[in-house]
Amino acid sequence: MSAAPQPATQNSIIEPISADMEAVNTVIRRQLHSEVPLVNQIAEYIISAGGKRIRPVLVLLVANAFGYRGSHHHDLAAVVEFIHTATLLHDDVVDESSMRRGRETANAMFGNAASVLVGDFVYSRAFQIMVAVGNMRVMQILADATNVIAEGEVLQLLNMHDPDVTEERYLQVIRSKTAKLFEAAAQLGALIAGASETEIDAAAEYGRSVGTAFQLIDDVLDYSGNADDIGKNVGDDLREGKPTLPLIYLMQHGTDEQRHLVRACIQNGDEQHFDEILSAIINSGALDYTKRQAENAAKRAADAIAALGNSKFKDSLLQLCAFAVDRNH
């Protein structure tokens, strides 16, 4: 296996594809243009907020790692970012979130109705670009992914305020809501590069596993991060009554008193007891357990691309595995 340079940073990961990322940004800005001023205003607000853009990075790195030399990877990278952006617009309305990426959410700025409708515009624009690529397998992967993501959103909704959510039920939400788009992004990169079915499957496993690692660390950071670093309010998951893995672990391994408190907080979306819950989470080893699960997922991702030929792009994919678990935002 090619050794990944250390330490893993976002800049070092994207360095080999910096020109591709510029091309993707050009596609994003061009394709988000609308004759409706409010669409442009909200779209520009969302895009200018930045973000890690990990999903388009996956498309580009995997395509390059398999030797792709065309330009469709720029379009497909924009598509996966659009799908992700649309889900964020809708998520923030559902979760009643007020802060993302260090500033007010679109729904806080422009209202729920505008955010939902512009989210629909971004979704539909993604499908317009996808159709223009003219590859039925591409459309199948993205259509399936979008449907699974929607199912994941509903599963998460059903889990809200439910203190009896199991680890397996929660991981099912992660696989559907978060990991599926990572999986699709990596699949697309391999597919358009002409990779074999075995290689496309390996890319899918890489994306699925690294996406799982990212979400699990997000769960850790919601209890241990700094609001300025993570770009949202610490404790949002508890406020929303969202039973993520640290809480599920505490429910399984905490004292009767702790379980009673967690159950009440999940049911009521209570953040008044955040400090007490955080202390219990730390002392129970819940954050350490969640991080170990993320590290296991990152290792599965690295193992999935072990057969991939050595290149600076593979190095970046391996760095991404390390970055997924060793980050503060």
N, C-alpha and C positions, 0 to 999 in steps of 0.2 A: 504494500500500500504506500502511496506517496505521502510523505510526512507533511503535515500542514504547518506552515510557519506560525510562530507564536510571538506575541499574544494576538488573539483574534480581535480585530476591530472592524467596525463597519466600513471605514475607509479602505482598509487593506483588502477586505472581501470584494469590494466593487472596483478596485483599481484596474483589474484586467478588462473590465467591461465598461469603463468610464465613457468611452465614445458611444457605445450602445445605449447607455443610460441617457445620454444627451439626446439621442435620436428618439428614445421612448418619450422623454419629456416633451419633445416637439410634437409627436403624435398625440399625446394626451391633451395638450393645449389646443391643437387644431381640432381634434374630434369633440372637445367639450363645447365648442362654440355653438351658440344658438341665436336665433333671431329674437328670442324672448329675453329681455334684459335681466329678469330675476334669476333665470337659469344660469346665465353667465356670472352673475354676482355670487351666487351660492357656490357654483362650481369653482370659481376662482378662489373663493374663501377656503374651500376644502383642500384644493391642490396646493395652495400657498402655505397651508399648515405643515406641509412636509410629511414626516413619517418615515419609517425605515424602508418602505418600498421592497420588502423582502420577497414578496410573491413575483413581481416582475424580474427581480434579480435572479430568482430561481430559473425562470424561463430562459434568460440570457445565458446564465452560467452553464446550464445543462446543454442547451443548444450548441454553445461553443465547445464544450467538453466533448461532444460527439462530432465536432468538425463542421458544423453548419456554416454556410457562406452566403446565404440569401439575406432577405430583409424582413421576412414575415415574422421573425421572432420579435421584432419591434412592435408590430401590430398586436401580436398575442400577449406580449408583456403589458401593453396598454389595456387590453381586454381584461386580464386578471386583476389589474389595479382598479379598473372601473367596477368590476363585480364586487371587489372588496370595499371600495368607497361607497357603493350603493348600500351594502349591508351595514356599514357604519352609520350612514344617515338614518336608516330604519332602526338600527339597534338603539341609537341614542334617544330616539323618540319612545321606543318601547320601555327602555330602562329609565327614562326621565333624567338622563345624564346632562350635566351642565358644563362639564369640562373634558376636553380631549386634546392630546398633544399640546398641553400647556396653555390652552386658551378656550374661550367659550365654544360650546358645540354649535353646530348650525341651527339646531332646533331652539337653542337658547337665544341665538341672534335673530333668526328669521321666523321662528314659529314652527310648530309641528307639521301643519299642513304643507307648508312650502318645502320642508325637509323631506317629507314622504314623497311628494310629487317630483321633486328634483332627483331623489333617489330612483324613482321609476324611469326618469329620463336617462340617467346614467346607465342603468341596467339595459334599457332598450338600445342605447348607443353602443354598448358593448356587443350586443348581438348583431348590430349592423356591421361593425368592423369584422366580427367573426365570420359572417356570411361572405364578406368581400375577400377573405382569404381563400375561399373556395375549396375547402377540404372537409368532406363529410365526417371523417373521424375526429377532426378538431371540433366540429360542432357537437358531435355526440359527447365527447369528453366534457366540454363546457356546459352543455345542457344538463347532463347528468349531475355534474358538480353543483350547478346552481339549484337543482331540485333537492339534492341531499342537504345543501346548506339551509334551504328553507325548512326542511324537516327538522334539522338541528335546532333552528330557532324556535320551532314549536316545542320540541323536546325540552329545551331550556325553560321555556315558559311554563311547561307542566311541572318542572322541577322547582320553580320559584316557590319559596316559603314552605317547602316540603322538607322537614328535618330527617325524613326516612330515606332520602336518596342514597343509594349505595355507590361504592366506588365504580363499579361496572356501569351503572346507569350514567354516572357523570362522565366517564371516559367515552361512552357512546356519544354524548353531546359534543365532546372535544373532537372526536373523529368526524362527526358530521358538520359541525358548525365552523371549526377552525382548520383541522388537518386536511379536509377534503380539497380546499382550494390550493393549499400547498402541494398536495398530491397531483392535482390537475396541472398546475404550473410546471412541475418537473416532467410530467408525462408529455406535455406539449413540446417542451424543449427537445426531448428525445425523439418524439414522433416526427417533427418537421426536419430533424437532422437525418432521417432515414435509419434510425436505430432499429435493431431487431426487436421482436416481441419480448424476448427475455430481457433485453436492455431497457425497454419501455417499462416493463414490470418492475425492474430494479429501481428505475428513476421514480416510479410511483411510490415504492416503499420508502425511498429516501425522503421524498416530499412529505409523505404521511407522517413519518417518524419525526422529522425535524419540526414539522408543524405542531405535533403533540408536545415536543420539548418546549417550544416557544410558549404555548398556552399554559403549561404547567408552571413555568417560571413567572409568567404574568400573574398566576394565582399566588405565588410566593410574594411577589412584589406588592400585591395589593395589601399585604399585611406587614411587609418589612421595608417597602420602598420609601422614597422621598417624593412628595407630590411634584416638586420641581423637576425631578429626574424622570418620573414615569409619565408626567404630563396629564395626570388625572388625579382626582381626590383619593387619597389612601382610605381604605375601608369602604369603598363603593360597593363591593360585593356583599358585605354584611348589611349595609344600608338597604340594598335591593332585595335582601332575603335570598341571596344566591348561595346555595350550598356547594362551594368548590372543595377541592381535595383537602386542603388544610383543615377545614371545618369538619369534613366527613371523617378524617383521621381522628380528630379530637373527640368526635361523637363516639368513635369505636374504642378509643384508648384512654379517654379522660375519666375523671372521677364522676360519681353520680351527680354531684353538685354542678360540675362543669357541663355535663351532658344536659342537665336541666336548663342551665343558662343558655347554652348554644341553641337548644331546641326552641326556647322562647324567642331568642334573637332572630333565628331564621324565620320563624312563623310571623313575627311582627316587623321584620326589617328594622331592627333596633340597633342604632349605632351609638347609643348612649353608653353602652357597656363595652365599647371598642377596646379600651385599654385593658380591661379585665380579660376579655376574650383573647387579645393579643398575647398577654402574659401566659395564659393557659396554653395557647397554640405553641409558643416558644418552648415552654417547659415540658410539653408532652412530646416534643420532637416532630411535630406535624410538618413544620417547614423543612426540616432536614429530610423527612420521608418524601415529601413532594419533590424536593430537589433531586433526590436519588432517582425517583421515577423519571424525571426529566433527563437526567444523565443516562439512564438506561435507554430512553427513546433516542437520544442523540447518538449513542453507540450503535443502535440498530440502523440509524441513518448512515453513519460512516461505513458500517459493514456492508450495506446494500450497494455501495459504489466501489467496493474493494477491487472488482475486476475491471473497472474503468481505467483506461490508459492514463499514465501520468501526464499532467499538464498544469499550467498555472490556474486553469479553470477548475480542475479537480482540487487543487490546493485550496482555492476559495470555497468550494463546496464543503471541504473538511473544516476549514476555518469557521464556516457558518454553523457547523455542529457545535463547536466550542463556544461561539458567540451566543448561541441560543440559550446556553445554561450559565454563562459567566458574564452577566450584564446587569446593569442597574436601571435600565429603562426599556 
